[in-house]
Amino acid sequence: MKLERLISIIYKLLNNDVLPASALADEFRVSQRTIYRDIDVICAAGFPVVSYQGNKGGFGMMDGFKMDKSLLGSYDVDSLVTVLKGLSTVFEDERAQGTIERLQTIGTEQQTSSLAVDFETRRMDPEALPLLRSAISKRTIIRFDYINGKNERTTREMEPVRLHFKYGNWYMYGYCRTRCDYREFRLSRMVELVVTERDFEPHLEVPEETPVTFGDERDHVEDVVLRVAPEALAEAMDQFGRVEKSFHSDGSMTMRIPVYKPLEACWLWAILLGFGSGAEVLEPIGLRDILKRELQKTLELYE
């Protein structure tokens, strides 16, 4: 514990001009006398610690003393620090914070970063991520109920392997004991998560996640042609970014969106209905009929 404290103090002194002994004592929950002894040990190890007197006094490293910056470039360091800051906030990870402080000693002097990362967790229980990460590191079986794409609720037991953040959502990948195979689960659809007290032995080989396929998708992909009003352009482009677009003189836009079996794609219906009067489906005709039916069901709820 003392060695870890000494290392942390060194990095803090490298990252700050002056640090009061009282601040260090409060952070590491030791007495100021202990901090003074730690500083003596650090000096004896060859680090040029300077003592500053006065109201704003404390300890700092001699000017010009920095860690070797040849290991990583400033761009690499800034990018790593930014990502780690996002992760340390989500997981409340003190070890990540320690890594950030060590990286900052070889970073640039600039105060602002050109990169920002937000691992948002608004769509799920904020306590789920720390629980799942702990289960992964301790190799502990988890149990939860899951709502699949067909709105079916099942109870699962799983040997967690890794967490993934992709498509703006968090996913858990691991061995599902209920299905006796590797599966991926979206965290926003997991409820009643429990970390059991049962451990598991890791499998010798863990397959990589594979995208879900539906046979030969090319035979079932159909273009959905959407006319978007000017007031809905931003939302439509957020939802369907990488598709063919045509802008018109009146400010509207036509989108051509390739979709696998659009007449069965409930996720697509929900998005299109969410546009309200801001978008109209031009093709296929069958999709127009489906949206009419869904709108009628919604109207009946409020009659």
C-alpha positions as semicolon CSV with decimal commas, in nm:
position;residue;x (nm);y (nm);z (nm)
1;M;0,000;0,000;0,000
2;K;0,285;0,239;0,085
3;L;0,455;0,170;-0,249
4;E;0,132;0,247;-0,439
5;R;0,096;0,572;-0,241
6;L;0,455;0,673;-0,318
7;I;0,403;0,609;-0,692
8;S;0,079;0,805;-0,691
9;I;0,244;1,100;-0,512
10;I;0,523;1,104;-0,772
11;Y;0,276;1,123;-1,058
12;K;0,074;1,392;-0,882
13;L;0,387;1,601;-0,831
14;L;0,472;1,558;-1,199
15;N;0,123;1,672;-1,302
16;N;0,095;1,973;-1,069
17;D;0,313;2,276;-1,001
18;V;0,265;2,276;-0,623
19;L;0,070;2,042;-0,394
20;P;0,020;2,118;-0,022
21;A;0,105;1,839;0,221
22;S;-0,242;1,877;0,373
23;A;-0,408;1,805;0,035
24;L;-0,197;1,493;-0,014
25;A;-0,271;1,379;0,340
26;D;-0,646;1,421;0,289
27;E;-0,644;1,238;-0,044
28;F;-0,447;0,937;0,081
29;R;-0,608;0,942;0,427
30;V;-0,282;0,961;0,618
31;S;-0,124;1,221;0,845
32;Q;0,089;1,509;0,718
33;R;0,382;1,357;0,907
34;T;0,343;1,046;0,690
35;I;0,345;1,262;0,375
36;Y;0,668;1,429;0,489
37;R;0,827;1,088;0,536
38;D;0,703;0,983;0,191
39;I;0,860;1,293;0,036
40;D;1,191;1,204;0,203
41;V;1,174;0,857;0,051
42;I;1,094;1,000;-0,294
43;C;1,389;1,240;-0,269
44;A;1,617;0,954;-0,162
45;A;1,507;0,764;-0,475
46;G;1,649;1,044;-0,692
47;F;1,341;1,252;-0,772
48;P;1,413;1,627;-0,748
49;V;1,130;1,735;-0,517
50;V;1,126;2,105;-0,430
51;S;0,968;2,246;-0,112
52;Y;0,785;2,581;-0,139
53;Q;0,714;2,794;0,168
54;G;0,427;3,032;0,242
55;N;0,045;3,022;0,232
56;K;0,046;2,862;-0,112
57;G;0,343;2,642;-0,037
58;G;0,384;2,270;-0,070
59;F;0,583;2,030;-0,283
60;G;0,657;2,011;-0,652
61;M;0,907;1,869;-0,900
62;M;1,204;2,073;-1,016
63;D;1,135;2,267;-1,337
64;G;1,235;2,075;-1,649
65;F;1,205;1,732;-1,486
66;K;0,961;1,530;-1,695
67;M;0,912;1,171;-1,790
68;D;1,043;1,052;-2,124
69;K;0,792;1,145;-2,395
70;S;0,937;0,918;-2,659
71;L;0,709;0,627;-2,567
72;L;0,395;0,787;-2,706
73;G;0,324;1,094;-2,914
74;S;0,116;1,377;-2,770
75;Y;-0,175;1,289;-3,001
76;D;-0,176;0,929;-2,875
77;V;-0,161;1,040;-2,512
78;D;-0,441;1,295;-2,547
79;S;-0,665;1,040;-2,720
80;L;-0,599;0,773;-2,456
81;V;-0,660;1,018;-2,171
82;T;-0,991;1,126;-2,324
83;V;-1,118;0,770;-2,365
84;L;-1,002;0,669;-2,017
85;K;-1,175;0,970;-1,863
86;G;-1,503;0,858;-2,019
87;L;-1,458;0,502;-1,896
88;S;-1,348;0,604;-1,546
89;T;-1,667;0,811;-1,513
90;V;-1,893;0,530;-1,628
91;F;-1,727;0,258;-1,420
92;E;-1,612;0,476;-1,128
93;D;-1,273;0,313;-1,178
94;E;-0,995;0,448;-0,954
95;R;-0,734;0,244;-1,141
96;A;-0,827;0,418;-1,466
97;Q;-0,783;0,752;-1,289
98;G;-0,434;0,646;-1,184
99;T;-0,351;0,555;-1,543
100;I;-0,478;0,895;-1,658
101;E;-0,244;1,071;-1,417
102;R;0,053;0,868;-1,541
103;L;-0,030;0,939;-1,905
104;Q;-0,073;1,311;-1,839
105;T;0,290;1,335;-1,731
106;I;0,396;1,263;-2,091
107;G;0,115;1,455;-2,257
108;T;0,106;1,806;-2,396
109;E;0,079;2,131;-2,206
110;Q;-0,247;2,232;-2,375
111;Q;-0,550;2,273;-2,153
112;T;-0,818;2,169;-2,403
113;S;-0,848;1,842;-2,594
114;S;-0,946;1,808;-2,958
115;L;-1,143;1,490;-2,876
116;A;-1,441;1,417;-2,650
117;V;-1,608;1,082;-2,578
118;D;-1,939;1,024;-2,402
119;F;-2,025;0,664;-2,308
120;E;-2,384;0,750;-2,221
121;T;-2,584;0,517;-1,997
122;R;-2,928;0,683;-2,000
123;R;-3,093;0,380;-2,161
124;M;-2,999;0,138;-1,885
125;D;-2,946;0,094;-1,513
126;P;-2,628;0,294;-1,432
127;E;-2,528;0,031;-1,174
128;A;-2,528;-0,248;-1,434
129;L;-2,192;-0,163;-1,592
130;P;-1,984;-0,177;-1,270
131;L;-2,164;-0,496;-1,165
132;L;-2,103;-0,666;-1,499
133;R;-1,740;-0,560;-1,516
134;S;-1,684;-0,698;-1,168
135;A;-1,850;-1,025;-1,270
136;I;-1,621;-1,049;-1,574
137;S;-1,303;-0,992;-1,374
138;K;-1,410;-1,232;-1,096
139;R;-1,550;-1,491;-1,343
140;T;-1,887;-1,498;-1,171
141;I;-2,210;-1,623;-1,327
142;I;-2,484;-1,363;-1,377
143;R;-2,861;-1,411;-1,404
144;F;-3,113;-1,175;-1,563
145;D;-3,438;-1,153;-1,755
146;Y;-3,411;-1,044;-2,117
147;I;-3,663;-0,884;-2,354
148;N;-3,576;-0,987;-2,710
149;G;-3,668;-0,819;-3,039
150;K;-3,999;-1,009;-3,043
151;N;-4,085;-0,868;-2,697
152;E;-4,050;-1,213;-2,540
153;R;-3,920;-1,227;-2,184
154;T;-3,686;-1,509;-2,087
155;T;-3,461;-1,580;-1,788
156;R;-3,094;-1,633;-1,871
157;E;-2,782;-1,750;-1,691
158;M;-2,458;-1,633;-1,844
159;E;-2,080;-1,655;-1,812
160;P;-1,985;-1,295;-1,901
161;V;-1,683;-1,243;-2,127
162;R;-1,672;-0,880;-2,238
163;L;-1,863;-0,552;-2,259
164;H;-1,899;-0,373;-2,591
165;F;-2,006;-0,017;-2,667
166;K;-2,130;0,003;-3,026
167;Y;-2,411;0,163;-3,224
168;G;-2,460;0,400;-2,929
169;N;-2,548;0,116;-2,689
170;W;-2,377;-0,117;-2,441
171;Y;-2,378;-0,493;-2,506
172;M;-2,272;-0,796;-2,302
173;Y;-2,111;-1,091;-2,477
174;G;-2,065;-1,428;-2,313
175;Y;-2,165;-1,792;-2,283
176;C;-2,540;-1,829;-2,227
177;R;-2,597;-2,135;-2,011
178;T;-2,966;-2,129;-2,097
179;R;-2,899;-2,169;-2,471
180;C;-2,564;-2,351;-2,434
181;D;-2,396;-2,115;-2,678
182;Y;-2,233;-1,774;-2,698
183;R;-2,477;-1,486;-2,719
184;E;-2,480;-1,106;-2,717
185;F;-2,731;-0,911;-2,509
186;R;-2,818;-0,544;-2,518
187;L;-2,795;-0,402;-2,167
188;S;-3,097;-0,173;-2,204
189;R;-3,315;-0,487;-2,241
190;M;-3,175;-0,666;-1,935
191;V;-3,384;-0,651;-1,615
192;E;-3,350;-0,795;-1,264
193;L;-2,975;-0,841;-1,306
194;V;-2,816;-1,053;-1,032
195;V;-2,449;-1,139;-0,987
196;T;-2,451;-1,484;-0,830
197;E;-2,192;-1,627;-0,592
198;R;-2,107;-1,909;-0,834
199;D;-1,779;-1,897;-1,022
200;F;-1,706;-2,048;-1,363
201;E;-1,399;-2,172;-1,542
202;P;-1,325;-1,985;-1,866
203;H;-1,357;-2,179;-2,190
204;L;-1,039;-2,257;-2,382
205;E;-1,160;-2,078;-2,694
206;V;-1,402;-1,788;-2,704
207;P;-1,546;-1,719;-3,051
208;E;-1,571;-1,363;-3,171
209;E;-1,910;-1,200;-3,205
210;T;-2,061;-1,259;-3,547
211;P;-2,325;-1,035;-3,704
212;V;-2,674;-1,179;-3,727
213;T;-2,755;-1,290;-4,081
214;F;-3,080;-1,397;-4,241
215;G;-2,971;-1,632;-4,515
216;D;-2,896;-1,451;-4,839
217;E;-3,002;-1,100;-4,738
218;R;-2,961;-0,965;-5,089
219;D;-3,271;-1,155;-5,197
220;H;-3,484;-0,983;-4,933
221;V;-3,350;-0,626;-4,925
222;E;-3,594;-0,368;-5,058
223;D;-3,559;0,008;-5,092
224;V;-3,781;0,221;-4,871
225;V;-3,831;0,561;-5,036
226;L;-3,903;0,836;-4,786
227;R;-4,005;1,197;-4,847
228;V;-3,886;1,411;-4,554
229;A;-4,025;1,755;-4,477
230;P;-3,782;2,042;-4,396
231;E;-3,870;2,034;-4,025
232;A;-3,766;1,668;-3,997
233;L;-3,436;1,671;-4,189
234;A;-3,207;1,652;-3,886
235;E;-3,394;1,364;-3,723
236;A;-3,407;1,168;-4,050
237;M;-3,036;1,213;-4,111
238;D;-2,962;1,102;-3,753
239;Q;-3,163;0,786;-3,807
240;F;-3,054;0,706;-4,163
241;G;-2,716;0,866;-4,218
242;R;-2,542;0,654;-4,481
243;V;-2,814;0,626;-4,744
244;E;-2,888;0,785;-5,081
245;K;-3,030;1,136;-5,037
246;S;-3,174;1,396;-5,277
247;F;-3,246;1,752;-5,166
248;H;-3,520;1,957;-5,328
249;S;-3,575;2,328;-5,388
250;D;-3,856;2,345;-5,131
251;G;-3,618;2,229;-4,856
252;S;-3,746;1,873;-4,841
253;M;-3,543;1,558;-4,901
254;T;-3,596;1,215;-5,052
255;M;-3,416;0,919;-4,895
256;R;-3,371;0,573;-5,045
257;I;-3,310;0,329;-4,758
258;P;-3,222;-0,039;-4,825
259;V;-3,396;-0,249;-4,559
260;Y;-3,412;-0,624;-4,504
261;K;-3,781;-0,727;-4,533
262;P;-3,926;-0,381;-4,455
263;L;-4,280;-0,520;-4,426
264;E;-4,162;-0,725;-4,127
265;A;-3,921;-0,472;-3,974
266;C;-4,101;-0,353;-3,661
267;W;-3,801;-0,137;-3,565
268;L;-3,841;0,055;-3,891
269;W;-4,212;0,114;-3,836
270;A;-4,141;0,268;-3,495
271;I;-3,887;0,509;-3,642
272;L;-4,112;0,614;-3,929
273;L;-4,412;0,666;-3,702
274;G;-4,190;0,877;-3,476
275;F;-4,149;1,132;-3,754
276;G;-4,522;1,209;-3,735
277;S;-4,622;1,429;-4,029
278;G;-4,258;1,511;-4,098
279;A;-4,203;1,216;-4,331
280;E;-4,408;1,019;-4,582
281;V;-4,332;0,672;-4,715
282;L;-4,358;0,667;-5,095
283;E;-4,249;0,307;-5,148
284;P;-4,326;0,025;-5,094
285;I;-4,704;0,062;-5,096
286;G;-4,742;-0,224;-4,851
287;L;-4,542;-0,032;-4,591
288;R;-4,782;0,263;-4,624
289;D;-5,070;0,030;-4,544
290;I;-4,890;-0,105;-4,238
291;L;-4,824;0,245;-4,103
292;K;-5,190;0,338;-4,155
293;R;-5,293;0,035;-3,955
294;E;-5,050;0,116;-3,673
295;L;-5,166;0,478;-3,664
296;Q;-5,529;0,363;-3,638
297;K;-5,439;0,143;-3,342
298;T;-5,277;0,440;-3,173
299;L;-5,580;0,660;-3,233
300;E;-5,807;0,396;-3,077
301;L;-5,607;0,418;-2,755
302;Y;-5,706;0,782;-2,713
303;E;-6,070;0,764;-2,820
